Amino acid sequence: MHFLNPEDEEDVLNLQRTPRVTHVEVEREIFVPVGKKGFAQVIQIGQVTLLRKKHFLRESKKIGAYGIHSKTAAIDMLASFNAGDAATHTAPATRLEVPVTYDIKTEFFLMKDGNIQVATRRNFLRVFREIRPQIELFLAEHQVNFNDVQHLRGLTRFGNNLLAAK
């Protein structure tokens, strides 16, 4: 995992094989290891902590004609052109290099007692087991998008506040 300094391109923190690293703090941001590779950013701290992990998808879509995504392999094309009053000529077209676009995948996780789980409706009900009826009521009253950081912050804050009040 690489942590890059946006102000100095040569300032890089490289972490590999980090079984004893519990967290990394960079300025005001805290990152915790998730899985065998990578770190997730701590979004909200509480009895249940909300984490966000972003990473680039290497298999990306290539943009073709009219902005349509294509997975077509190399194509040999012929181009016709007219040189003024001269006859129309056919010649091999110039090879077009299409830039690859990368997608960023964002995943959210819940951490409780050192255990990390994907942030889904089912896992929210598991980690907030003690207040499950209140969480179910919250989910029934609010349309929670489990891919939206603001929705997840609200649900996590609600659950942590109820746990703290018990």
Secondary structure, DSSP 8 states (H G I E B T S, - for coil): -EEEETTEEEEEEE--S-TT---EEETTEEEEE-SSS-EEEEEE-SSSEEEEEEEEESS--EE-GGG-EE-------EEEEE-TTS-EEEEE-------B--EEEEEEEEEETTEEEE--HHHHHHHTGGGHHHHHHHHHHS---TT-HHHHHHHHHHHHHHHHH-
